[in-house]
């Protein structure tokens, strides 16, 4: 079986080629091996959003924040994923989540 980083490269290539369902399966394979592989969760957040699966996208972005709680980019990505989820659903809850995530990102950057 390929190493996790090799699986990630394969999944990323599928994503680049627009084969989003196949990329999803490959990222899920990675998470079966290592549920805490933050890069796979981050990539799944993007892919699920592109597929219109906004709830799943937000869940994966939130998982990245749990795995990388001191990384401001994790919260910035969560904010962007939530903004896109709002654009795709008009669900106001996503706006509050986006604002909260961006505020958290700023707090981390400022060392608070």
VENQUICOR-V77785 format. One record per pair of residues at least 4 apart in sequence whose ideal C-beta (glycine too) atoms are under 6 Angstrom apart, sorted by the first residue. I is the first residue (numbers start at 1). J is the second residue. Records with the same first field share a line. If there is no record, write none. Layout:
I = J  J
This chain:
2 = 6  7
4 = 30  33  34
7 = 30
10 = 26
11 = 23  26  27
14 = 19  22  23
15 = 23  47
19 = 23
20 = 47  50  51
23 = 47
24 = 47
27 = 40  43  44
30 = 37  40
31 = 35  40
36 = 67
38 = 64  67  68
41 = 60  63  64
42 = 64
44 = 48  60
45 = 57  60  61  81
48 = 53  56  57
49 = 57  81  84
54 = 85  88  89
57 = 81
58 = 81  82  85
61 = 77  78  81
64 = 68  74
65 = 74  75  78
68 = 74
72 = 105  108  109
75 = 101  104  105
76 = 105
78 = 101
79 = 98  101  102
82 = 94  97  98
83 = 98
85 = 89  94
86 = 94  95
107 = 112
